Amino acid sequence: MRVPRGTFNFCKIAIFTSLVWVIIDIVVLYHFTGCTDESCLHKELPKREILQHDLHGAPKLSRGVVLEDGVHKQVAGDGQDEGQHPDDQNVMKAEIEHENRLAADDKLHHGALHVVEDISNSVKKDEGESRKHLATIIGEMEIPPMTPVGFVPQPGDGGIPVKFDEDEKVRDKETFSVNYFSMIASDKMSLHRRLPDYRIDSCRSRAYPRDLPDTSVIIIFHNEHNSTLLRTVHSVIDRTPKKLLREIILVDDYSDKPHLKEPLDAYVAKLEVSVRVLHLPDRTGLIRARLAGADVAKGGVLLFLDSHCECTRGWLEPLLAEIHKNKSTAVVPIIDAINDETLTYGFNGEYYQMGGFNWNLEFNWYTVPKRIQDMTGGDWSIPAPTPTMAGGLFAISREYFEEIGRYDHEMDIWGAENIEISFRIWQCGGRILSVPCSHVGHIFRRNSPYKWPKREKIGRNVVGFNTRRVVEVWMDEYREFYYFANPSARKNFYGDITERQELRQRLQCKSFRWYLENVWPESSMYAPVHFLGEIRNVGTGNCLDTMGHKVGLEVRAMSCHGSGGNQVWAFSKKNEIRNDDKCLDVSKMEGPAITYGCHGLGGHQLWQYDLTNKFLLHQVTNQCVGCDPNDVTKLKLAPCDGSNLQQWEMTNAGALDGLVNH
């Protein structure tokens, strides 16, 4: 009997379709068993090879560790090479356990605290781009070994924003000011949020000594939100090799929230590493709370973290390696910003960060100067010096911390302690390095939620008290520069500094001028200037004033108040008119005159002062700056006409002659 042609074609299609599905099944099986190349067809998969994903989403095998000349080398395979040190088997076991932590069931770890939620419920149907971004980022993030086929990313995974439904938006608005970050977003996320591996290739291929010191991680908190604090703890545990983590010490600075008492103690007691909670009997503030944690720490390195952080993959080893090389080194990671509203993890880039300070001794981030860029030879995995640290996140040898005098224990609560320890480390023979291979996320808040009941008892400006202690002990003749820029600071009480002065003498520390010359010659405090003081208009008697603006807004001429700050200007020997690290800038013929970040390239920031006629001439536009006759508080650029509205007086501060004319 003849088979109809249509039936025959149908059979061919059916057979072909079946073959396609068989091939798809094989590919899927290979993917979820770690077989992603031809070699898997011919040999058994080594037991210790774990399928992971690199930064670009490409599958790769985890790397075993073999001892070579006393250094751990990263090599493909299961680590069972001939001649492997017996301890390395334990290292490998710890590393596998470290990876498996990421796969642990969240419910077993934190029960009702975690809301298991399909990401699709928090991403609206009309947000196609968000879905596309999510699909891309999942290919880059940490995927635990033996991930089930039904794995669903959870809110915030991959560092993406947490989405809210309408009810959650209302609750978030109502509760935001409790911590000044979104508690709703934090509670929606897993305590084990999965993030991409932010390290560049040269960081991931770096080898580290096998005898790195162990670490005590000290986390200070006061009324911290529960899931945020626990996520900080778990990020340390999940991404730190066990052999390097001696303990985690949580210092409770007299919290009054019930969840931070017995429930927290019970929770951390069940964790697989040593975690203890030290409850302080009184509100002491960050400085003394950190000292309390250091008093009980046992690790070779003290690593201080804030209580709203997330450590990323490979964060600790690069920090410890620099301390291992030189005990007199304090190290800081690259601090990535976690958005306070959506908890988006904002990767700050591959490069290191440089911290400095302004004329008020307030910490700021600054552009990395070319001389430091040249030190790395273009290799952005090499740590580089930073003049100061932000203070919230840093590591230091416990022995060295004691040798250089710990923190100034007479400082109150919080403020300027990071500047003080930075000056002390550099001036007393140590160094501070920014380590680009280490990334730690930190929630930066726009406001502080904390109350300081001791302020009323202290009866003084706490930050002013702390800052003046720094100035009097460490800044030598440059204290006059600080006081000229901040005249009211002279009134701040600063207590007895005898002990700290004796410490400086005992450690044979260098001068502050040495610090500026050798550590941060780019500092606006060290810039050679013709004069430093007020710039007063002859016609109106008003003074140039930044109006408190940071950058980009108009400078005006306001009543002179004699209090420094907004009305202190330096006329630099580069012919800049600068207020700290902001310069008077004009980019259009008609103005306006604004403040803009000093770039040292002249151009729109280039001025000339005529001592005879008292004109302030903008060299690019060849016009004089003066007060507008229609509104004498506004500045106006116009052809020089000799009027007193275009005349300015600059009077140098005599006490600063030795500083401004160096």
C-alpha positions in Angstrom: 0.0 0.0 0.0 1.3 3.4 -0.9 1.8 6.0 1.8 0.2 9.4 1.0 2.8 12.1 0.5 1.2 14.4 3.1 1.5 11.7 5.7 5.1 11.0 4.8 6.0 14.7 5.1 4.2 14.9 8.5 6.4 12.0 9.8 9.6 13.7 8.6 8.6 16.9 10.5 7.7 14.9 13.6 11.0 13.1 13.6 13.0 16.3 13.0 11.1 18.1 15.8 11.9 15.3 18.2 15.6 15.4 17.3 15.6 19.2 18.0 14.1 18.7 21.4 16.6 15.9 22.3 19.4 18.3 21.4 17.9 21.0 23.6 17.5 18.6 26.5 21.2 17.6 26.2 22.3 21.3 26.1 20.2 22.0 29.2 21.6 19.0 31.0 25.2 20.0 30.2 24.5 23.6 31.4 23.2 22.5 34.8 25.8 19.8 35.5 28.7 22.1 34.6 29.3 20.6 31.2 29.6 23.4 28.7 32.2 22.2 26.3 33.2 19.0 24.4 35.5 17.8 27.1 32.5 16.9 29.2 31.5 14.3 26.7 34.7 12.4 27.2 35.5 12.6 30.9 33.9 12.7 34.3 33.5 16.2 35.8 35.9 16.7 38.7 34.0 16.7 41.9 35.3 20.1 43.0 34.6 22.0 39.8 31.7 24.4 40.4 30.0 26.2 37.5 30.2 29.9 38.0 29.8 33.0 36.0 32.4 35.7 35.4 31.8 39.4 35.0 30.6 39.0 31.4 28.2 36.1 32.1 30.5 33.5 30.5 30.6 30.2 32.4 33.9 29.2 33.9 35.2 26.6 36.4 36.0 27.5 39.9 39.7 27.6 40.5 41.6 25.3 42.9 44.5 26.5 45.0 47.9 25.1 45.0 50.9 26.2 47.0 53.7 27.7 44.9 56.6 29.5 46.5 54.5 30.3 49.6 51.8 32.0 47.5 48.3 30.8 46.5 48.2 30.5 42.7 44.8 30.5 41.0 44.7 27.5 38.6 41.9 25.7 36.8 41.0 22.3 38.2 40.1 20.6 41.5 43.2 21.6 43.5 44.4 17.9 43.8 47.8 18.5 42.0 50.7 16.4 43.1 52.6 17.9 45.9 49.7 20.0 47.2 50.1 21.1 50.8 47.7 19.2 53.1 46.3 22.5 54.5 45.1 23.3 51.0 42.6 20.5 51.1 41.0 22.3 54.1 41.3 25.6 52.2 39.5 24.0 49.2 36.8 22.6 51.5 36.3 26.0 53.1 36.0 27.6 49.6 33.4 25.1 48.5 31.5 25.7 51.7 31.9 29.5 51.1 30.3 29.0 47.6 27.5 26.8 49.0 26.4 29.4 51.5 25.1 31.4 48.6 22.8 28.5 47.7 21.3 28.1 51.2 17.6 28.4 51.6 16.8 31.9 52.8 14.0 30.6 54.9 16.4 28.5 57.0 18.6 31.5 57.6 16.1 34.3 58.5 12.6 32.9 58.5 9.9 35.5 58.4 12.3 38.3 58.1 12.7 37.5 54.4 9.8 37.8 52.0 10.2 35.2 49.2 8.9 37.0 46.2 9.1 36.4 42.5 10.8 39.4 40.8 8.0 39.5 38.3 5.6 40.7 41.0 7.7 43.8 41.6 8.4 44.7 37.9 5.5 46.1 36.1 4.4 44.8 32.7 5.1 48.1 31.0 8.7 48.1 32.3 10.3 46.2 29.4 13.6 47.9 29.8 13.8 46.9 33.4 13.2 43.3 32.5 15.8 43.5 29.7 18.4 44.9 32.2 17.5 42.3 34.7 18.1 39.5 32.2 21.4 41.0 31.3 22.6 41.5 34.9 21.6 38.0 36.0 24.1 36.7 33.6 26.8 38.6 35.5 25.9 38.0 39.1 26.7 35.3 41.5 24.8 32.1 40.8 25.1 29.5 43.6 26.3 26.0 42.6 23.7 23.5 41.7 21.2 26.2 41.1 17.8 24.6 40.5 16.1 25.0 37.2 13.4 27.1 38.8 15.8 29.6 40.3 14.1 33.0 40.3 16.0 36.2 41.1 14.8 38.1 44.1 14.2 41.9 44.5 17.4 43.8 44.3 19.4 40.9 43.0 22.1 42.0 40.5 22.2 45.4 42.3 19.1 46.6 40.4 16.4 48.9 42.0 13.8 47.3 44.2 10.3 48.1 42.8 7.2 48.9 44.9 3.5 48.4 44.4 1.2 51.3 45.3 0.7 50.1 48.9 4.4 49.7 49.4 5.0 53.2 48.1 2.7 54.7 50.7 4.3 52.7 53.5 7.8 53.6 52.3 7.0 57.3 52.3 5.6 57.0 55.9 8.6 55.1 57.3 11.5 56.6 55.3 12.6 59.1 57.9 13.0 56.4 60.6 16.4 55.4 59.1 16.6 57.8 56.1 16.7 54.9 53.7 14.0 52.6 52.5 13.2 49.9 55.1 10.5 48.5 52.7 13.1 47.9 50.0 15.5 46.3 52.5 12.8 43.9 53.8 11.9 42.9 50.2 15.5 41.8 49.5 17.2 38.6 50.5 19.7 38.9 53.3 22.0 37.2 50.8 21.5 39.6 47.9 23.4 38.4 44.9 25.6 41.0 43.2 27.9 41.0 40.1 31.6 40.4 40.5 32.7 44.0 40.2 36.4 43.3 40.0 38.3 43.9 36.8 40.2 41.0 35.2 43.6 42.1 36.6 42.1 42.0 40.1 40.5 38.6 39.7 43.8 37.1 38.5 45.9 38.5 41.3 47.6 36.0 43.7 47.7 36.6 47.4 49.9 35.1 50.1 48.6 32.0 51.8 49.5 33.3 55.3 47.3 36.4 55.3 46.4 37.6 58.8 42.9 36.8 60.2 40.4 39.6 60.7 38.1 40.9 63.3 35.3 42.7 61.6 33.9 45.4 63.9 30.4 46.8 63.1 29.0 49.7 65.2 25.2 50.2 65.2 22.6 52.2 66.9 18.9 51.5 66.2 19.8 50.0 62.8 17.1 48.5 60.7 17.1 44.7 61.3 17.3 43.4 57.7 19.9 46.0 56.8 22.2 45.1 59.7 21.8 41.4 59.0 22.5 41.8 55.3 25.7 43.5 56.3 26.7 40.6 58.5 25.7 38.0 55.9 27.6 39.8 53.1 30.7 39.5 55.3 30.2 35.8 55.9 29.1 34.9 52.4 32.0 36.5 50.7 34.9 36.0 53.1 37.0 32.8 53.3 36.5 31.2 56.7 40.2 31.0 57.4 40.5 34.8 57.1 37.4 35.7 59.3 38.3 35.3 63.0 35.1 36.9 64.2 32.5 39.5 63.7 31.9 41.9 66.6 28.6 43.9 66.6 28.8 46.8 69.0 25.4 48.0 70.0 25.7 51.7 70.9 22.8 51.6 73.4 20.0 50.9 70.9 16.4 51.0 72.2 14.7 48.9 69.5 13.7 45.4 70.9 14.8 43.5 67.8 18.4 44.6 68.5 18.5 43.0 71.9 17.7 39.3 72.8 16.4 38.4 69.3 19.6 39.6 67.7 21.8 37.7 70.2 19.8 34.5 69.5 20.0 34.9 65.8 23.8 35.5 65.5 24.5 32.6 68.0 23.3 30.2 65.3 25.5 31.5 62.5 28.4 29.4 61.3 31.1 31.9 62.2 31.9 33.5 65.5 29.5 36.6 65.8 29.1 38.3 69.2 27.1 41.3 70.2 28.5 43.8 72.6 25.7 45.8 74.2 27.1 49.1 75.6 25.5 50.4 78.9 25.3 54.0 77.6 25.3 56.0 74.4 29.0 56.6 73.6 29.1 57.5 69.9 31.0 56.0 67.1 34.5 56.7 68.3 34.3 55.1 71.8 32.1 52.3 70.5 34.8 51.4 68.0 37.4 51.4 70.8 35.1 49.1 72.8 35.1 46.7 69.9 38.8 46.9 69.4 39.3 46.1 73.1 37.8 42.6 72.8 39.0 41.8 69.2 41.3 38.9 68.7 42.1 39.0 65.0 45.4 40.2 63.6 43.6 42.9 61.6 40.8 45.2 62.7 38.3 46.0 60.0 35.7 48.6 60.8 32.4 48.7 58.8 29.3 50.7 59.1 26.1 48.8 59.7 24.5 49.4 56.3 27.1 48.0 54.0 27.3 45.1 51.5 30.7 43.4 50.8 31.3 42.1 47.3 33.2 39.1 46.0 36.9 39.1 46.7 36.7 42.2 48.9 38.9 41.2 51.8 42.0 39.5 50.4 43.3 42.7 48.6 43.0 44.7 51.8 44.8 42.1 53.9 47.6 41.6 51.3 48.7 45.3 51.7 48.8 45.0 55.5 50.7 41.7 55.2 53.3 43.5 53.1 53.6 46.5 55.5 52.2 46.5 59.0 52.2 50.3 59.0 49.6 50.4 56.3 45.9 51.3 56.7 43.7 50.3 53.8 40.4 51.4 52.4 38.2 49.7 49.8 36.5 51.4 46.9 33.2 52.6 48.5 30.3 52.0 46.1 27.1 54.0 46.8 23.9 52.1 47.5 20.9 54.3 46.8 18.9 55.2 49.9 15.5 55.0 48.1 15.7 51.8 46.0 18.9 50.2 47.4 20.3 50.1 43.9 24.0 49.1 44.1 25.9 51.9 42.3 29.2 50.6 41.1 31.7 53.5 41.3 34.0 52.3 38.6 37.2 50.4 38.3 39.5 53.0 39.7 40.7 54.0 43.1 39.3 56.9 45.1 41.3 59.7 46.7 40.1 61.3 49.9 41.1 64.8 51.1 39.7 67.7 53.1 38.6 71.3 52.6 39.5 74.5 54.5 37.0 73.4 57.2 38.7 70.1 57.6 35.7 68.3 56.2 36.3 65.1 54.3 35.7 65.2 50.5 36.5 63.1 47.5 38.9 64.5 45.0 40.1 63.9 41.5 43.1 61.6 41.5 46.1 63.7 40.4 48.3 62.7 37.4 51.3 62.0 39.6 49.4 59.2 41.4 47.9 57.9 38.1 51.5 57.7 36.8 52.5 55.6 39.8 50.2 52.7 38.7 51.6 52.7 35.2 48.0 52.3 33.9 47.3 49.2 36.0 44.2 50.1 37.9 44.5 47.0 40.2 47.5 48.6 42.0 46.7 50.3 45.3 47.5 54.0 45.5 48.0 56.4 48.4 45.2 58.6 49.6 45.7 61.6 51.9 42.7 60.8 54.1 40.1 58.1 54.6 36.4 58.6 54.8 36.5 56.7 58.1 33.5 54.5 57.9 35.3 51.5 56.2 38.9 50.7 56.8 41.3 48.0 58.0 44.5 48.3 60.0 46.8 45.9 61.9 45.6 45.5 65.4 49.2 45.8 66.6 49.8 49.0 64.6 46.5 50.4 65.8 47.7 50.2 69.3 51.2 51.5 68.5 50.0 54.7 66.9 47.6 55.5 69.7 44.3 54.0 68.6 41.6 56.8 68.3 41.7 60.0 70.3 39.5 58.7 73.1 38.8 62.2 74.3 36.9 63.0 71.1 33.1 63.0 71.4 30.5 61.0 69.5 31.4 61.4 65.8 33.3 63.8 63.5 36.9 64.6 62.5 38.2 61.3 63.9 38.9 60.1 60.4 40.9 63.3 59.6 42.8 62.9 62.9 43.8 59.3 62.4 44.7 60.0 58.7 47.1 62.9 59.7 48.6 60.7 62.5 49.2 57.7 60.3 51.0 59.7 57.5 52.9 62.0 59.8 54.1 59.2 62.1 55.6 57.0 59.5 52.6 55.0 58.2 50.6 55.2 55.0 47.0 54.9 53.8 46.2 53.1 50.5 43.0 53.0 48.4 42.6 49.4 47.1 40.7 49.2 43.8 40.4 45.4 43.9 38.2 45.7 47.0 34.6 47.0 46.6 32.1 47.5 49.5 28.7 49.1 49.0 27.5 51.7 51.5 24.1 53.3 51.9 24.7 57.1 51.8 22.0 58.9 53.6 21.0 62.5 53.1 20.2 63.0 56.7 21.1 61.4 60.0 18.3 59.7 61.9 20.1 59.7 65.2 19.6 61.7 68.3 22.4 62.6 70.6 21.1 63.0 74.1 24.7 63.6 75.4 25.0 66.8 73.5 22.9 68.7 76.0 25.1 67.2 78.8 28.3 68.1 76.9 27.1 71.7 76.3 29.4 72.2 73.3 29.7 71.9 69.5 30.8 68.3 69.2 32.3 68.4 65.7 33.9 71.8 66.6 35.4 70.3 69.7 36.9 67.3 67.8 38.1 69.3 64.9 40.0 71.8 67.1 41.8 68.9 68.8 43.0 67.9 65.4 44.1 71.4 64.5 46.0 72.0 67.8 47.8 68.7 67.9 48.7 68.0 64.2 48.6 71.2 62.0 51.5 73.2 63.5 51.6 76.7 61.9 48.8 75.8 59.5 46.4 76.1 62.3 46.4 79.8 61.5 45.2 79.1 58.0 42.3 77.0 59.4 41.4 79.7 61.9 41.5 82.5 59.3 39.1 80.5 57.1 37.0 79.6 60.2 37.3 82.5 62.7 34.5 81.3 65.0 36.4 78.0 65.5 38.8 79.8 67.9 35.9 79.9 70.4 35.5 76.1 70.5 36.6 74.4 73.7 39.0 71.5 72.9 39.9 70.0 76.3 43.3 68.7 77.4 45.5 67.6 74.5 48.7 67.0 76.6 48.4 63.2 76.1 48.1 63.5 72.3 51.0 66.0 72.1 53.2 63.6 74.1 52.1 60.7 71.8 53.2 62.8 68.8 56.6 63.5 70.4 57.1 59.9 71.3 56.3 58.6 67.8 58.7 61.3 66.4 56.0 62.4 63.9 56.8 64.7 61.0 55.4 68.2 60.5 52.2 69.2 58.8 54.1 71.0 56.2 55.9 67.7 55.3 52.4 66.1 55.0 51.3 68.8 52.5 54.5 68.7 50.5 54.8 64.9 50.3 51.3 63.4 50.7 49.0 66.0 49.2 50.8 68.8 47.4 47.6 69.4 45.4 45.7 70.6 48.6 44.1 74.0 48.3 45.5 74.7 51.7 49.0 74.3 50.2 48.5 76.1 46.9 50.9 79.1 46.6 48.9 82.3 46.7 49.5 86.1 46.5 46.9 86.8 49.1 44.3 85.2 51.3 41.3 87.1 52.7 38.2 89.1 51.8 37.8 90.7 48.4 35.9 94.0 49.2 34.2 96.2 46.6 35.3 99.8 46.9 32.0 101.3 45.7 29.6 99.3 47.9 31.8 97.9 50.7 30.3 94.5 50.0 32.5 91.3 49.8 32.6 88.5 47.2 30.4 85.7 48.6 29.9 82.1 47.3 26.5 82.2 48.9 27.2 78.7 50.3 26.9 77.2 46.8 29.0 74.3 45.9 29.5 74.7 42.2 27.7 76.1 39.2 25.8 79.0 40.8 26.4 82.7 40.9 28.8 84.5 43.1 27.4 87.7 44.6 28.7 90.7 46.6 27.1 90.7 50.0 27.6 92.6 53.3 31.0 91.7 54.8 30.5 89.6 57.9 34.1 88.9 58.9 33.4 85.3 59.7 35.4 83.7 56.9 33.8 80.8 55.2 31.9 82.0 52.1 33.8 85.2 52.0 37.4 83.9 52.2 39.2 84.0 48.9 42.7 83.2 47.8 44.3 84.8 44.8 46.7 82.0 43.7 50.0 82.3 41.9 48.3 80.5 39.1 46.0 83.6 38.9 43.0 81.8 40.1 40.5 83.4 42.6 39.6 80.4 44.7 37.4 79.7 47.7 38.9 76.4 48.9 38.7 74.0 45.9 36.2 76.2 44.0 37.3 78.9 41.6 35.7 82.0 40.2 34.8 81.1 36.7 33.3 83.0 33.7 32.4 81.2 30.5 30.4 83.9 28.6 31.2 87.5 27.6 28.3 88.8 29.7 28.8 86.4 32.6 27.6 85.4 35.1 30.5 84.8 37.4 30.1 81.4 39.1 32.0 79.0 41.3 33.4 76.0 39.5 35.8 73.2 40.5 39.4 74.5 40.2 41.1 72.6 37.3 44.4 74.4 37.2 44.3 74.9 33.4 43.7 78.6 33.3 41.1 79.5 30.7 37.9 80.7 32.1 39.4 80.7 35.6 42.3 83.0 34.7 42.3 86.5 36.4 44.6 89.5 36.6 44.6 92.0 39.5 45.7 95.6 38.7 47.2 96.9 42.0 47.1 100.5 40.8 43.6 100.7 39.5 42.3 97.9 41.7 40.6 96.2 38.7 39.9 92.5 38.6 40.3 91.6 35.0 39.0 88.4 33.4 41.7 87.5 30.9 39.7 85.5 28.4 36.9 88.1 28.0 39.2 91.0 28.7 36.5 92.6 30.9 36.4 93.8 34.5 34.1 92.3 37.1 32.1 94.8 39.1 28.8 95.3 41.0 25.7 95.8 38.8 24.4 99.4 39.4 20.8 98.1 39.2 21.4 95.5 41.9 24.7 96.0 43.7 24.6 92.4 45.1 24.9 91.0 41.6 28.2 90.8 39.7 28.5 92.2 36.1 31.2 91.8 33.5 31.8 94.9 31.3 34.6 96.8 29.7 36.8 98.4 32.3 35.5 101.9 32.9 37.4 103.1 36.1 34.3 103.3 38.3 34.5 102.3 41.9 31.9 99.6 41.3 34.7 97.8 39.4 37.3 98.4 42.0 38.2 95.7 44.6 40.5 95.7 47.6 42.5 92.7 48.6 44.3 92.7 52.0 46.6 89.9 52.9 46.3 88.3 56.3 49.6 89.3 57.9 49.8 86.2 60.2 49.7 84.0 57.2 52.6 85.5 55.2 54.8 82.5 55.9 52.2 80.1 54.6 50.8 81.8 51.6 54.2 82.8 50.2 56.0 79.5 50.6 
